[in-house]
């Protein structure tokens, strides 16, 4: 039996359609068409599905980040938590305020994530090590880059590392840059955090492969 009519279009064709739509339509129409393609695609399984039905502490450390609620690490923690809440079954994210209170009271040295897991009674700790975070390319261009390692510690198994993923040179937009006259740095940081957090979170739930094509399209559309 011939199943050719039901096959998902090849990845290069999906990418081409996305950028043709972007070139020919406004933001609203483009977004609607992009969501149509995403909705129709096949899904990839989670690389690690063990966050379901768990109390999870999300902790991020960025070498270049300043301490505070609006630092890069805090923004990534918050965004990853929101995405996981929407996509992982019965996950319970430990509130950021609870983690921050524990850190303030215990003089955490940013070395052992297991200490936080024990301190806030988490089942799992999702640790995000951000390194070499930057938003600029030259004096007038925005291009976000980061090296990162994502790890999961199982606190019900003596803090054993049950998942680890190295993501070197994450870049957004991948094949372009945004000029500083087009948007504010705050707006670009918001976009970078959104795309980076989505890239981190999707390791833990089933997602449609076509979403990978949307990163540069988002960067170009707004």
N, C-alpha and C positions, 0 to 999 in steps of 0.2 A: 504493500500500500504506500502511496506517495504522500509523505507528510510535509512536503516542501512548503506548502501554503501556510503552515502553522509555525514555521521557524521564526525565531527572533532575528531581525535584520542584523547584519554584521556591524561590529563596533564602529568601523570607519564610516559607514553609511549613517549611523545614528549621529555621530559627531558632525558630519556634513549637514544633515538636516537641521541640527541645532543652530549652527552658525548661519545657515541660509535664512532661517526664521529670524534670527537676531538682526541680520542685515536688512530685512525687508519689513519688519514690524516694530511697533513700539513695545515698551516694557511689559504692559499688561497682556497684550496679545502673545508676546514671546513667552511669558511665564505660563500662560494657559496651555500653549502648545507643548512646552517643555514638560509640564506635569502630565500631559496626555501620554507622551513617549515614556516617561518614567513609570506611569501606572501600568502600561502594557508590557513592561519588560519582565524578564525572569529574575528570580531572587538568588542571592548567594547566602549560604549558611553563615552563622556566626562563627568566627574563629575560636571564641571561647564563650560558652553559653551559661557559665556557672554563676552569673550575677542574678539570675532569676530567683525571686523569693528570698533574697538576702538583704541584710542591713549592710549597706556599703558606704564606707568613708572614702571620699574623693579628695586626694591631697596632691597639690602641684607645687613644684619648686622651680623657679626660673632664675638662673644665675644673674641675668641682667634686670631682674624685676625688683622694684621697690616694694616695701611692705605696705599693705593697705588694701581696702576693699576694692579699689579700682586698678590694682596692679594686674599685669598680664596673667600671672598665675591664678589670682582670685577670679578673674573674668573667665578663664578657661574652666576652672572648677565648676563655676556656676552654670556655664553653657553645657558642659558635658553632662552634668546632673540633670538638667532639664530634658536633654535629648534622651538620656537613658530612661527617665521617668515615663516618657511617651512611648518607648519602644520595647522595654524589657518587662516581662510579666512579673507583677507583684514585687518589684524592687522597692526597697526603702532607702532613700538617700539620707545619710546623716546630715543634719543642717550645718551649713558652713559656720554659723555662729557657735554651735556646740564644739566644733573642731577648733575654732579660733580661741574660745575660752580655755579649752584644755591646753593648747599651745602656750597661751599667756601664763597659765598657772604652773606649767611644768618645765619651762625653759628648754623646749625641744631643740635639739642640735641639728635638725634637718638631715640626719643620717639614717635613722632607723624608723621606717614607716610603721613597723610592727608596734612600736610604742603608742602611736596614735590609735591604732586598731584596738589595742587592749584598753586604752584610756577611755574610748567612747563606745566600747562594747560592740564593735562592728564584727560582722561575720566575714567580710572581705574588705580589704583596702585596695583601692584603685589608685596607684601612684603614677604621677606624670612628671617626669624629669625633663624640663625644658632647658635647652642650652643654645647659645648663640642666637637668641631671638633678636630680630631686627625688622624694621618696617621700611627702611629707605634703601634706595639704590641710587647713589649719587646725591646731589643737592636738591634736585627737583622732582625725583620720581619715587613713587611708593611701590615697593615690592616686598612682601612679607616672606621671611625665611626663619626656619627653626630646625634644630636637631633635637630629637626627643626619644625617650625610652618610656614605654608604657608597661607597667607591671601590675599584677594582681597577687596579693598575699592572702592566703586562706588562714584566718585566725582560728578556725575550728580544727586546724591541722598544724598547730604550733607555728603559725605564720609562714608556712611553706610557700614558695613562689610557684603558682600554678599556671601563670601565663606571663610571657615577656615578649615584647615586640620593640625592636629598634627601628626608628623611622628617621633616617638621615636626610638632611637637606629637604625638608618639606617646604614647598614654595607656592606662593599664591600672589598674583596669577602665575600660572606655569609658564605661559608663552608670551607674556606682555608685561606692561607696567602701567601705573596710573600717574598722570602728572599732578603735581601739587595744586595746580590751578583748577583741577576738575572737582576736587573734594577736600574736605578738611582731614587732618591726620586722625582726629577722633573717629570720623566716619570710616576711614580705611581700617583703623584698628578694629572697629566693630565687625567689619566684613571679614578681616583676617581671623579673628577669634571665632566667628561663626563657622567658617570653612574648616579651620583647624580642629575645632571641637567636634564637628560632624565626622571628620576623618578619624579621630580617636574613638569616638563612641561606636562607630559602625562595626568595630571588631567584635562587639558584644551582642549583636542582634542581626537577624536576617534582613538584608536590604537588597534593593534592585540595582543591578550592575550599571544601569544607565545614569544613576546619580553621580558616578565618577566623572561623567562628561560635563556635568553642570558647573564645576568649579570655575573654570575660566569664563564660561558664559555668564555667570553671576558677576565676576569681576569686570566684564566688559559692558554689561547691561545697565549699570547704575553709576 
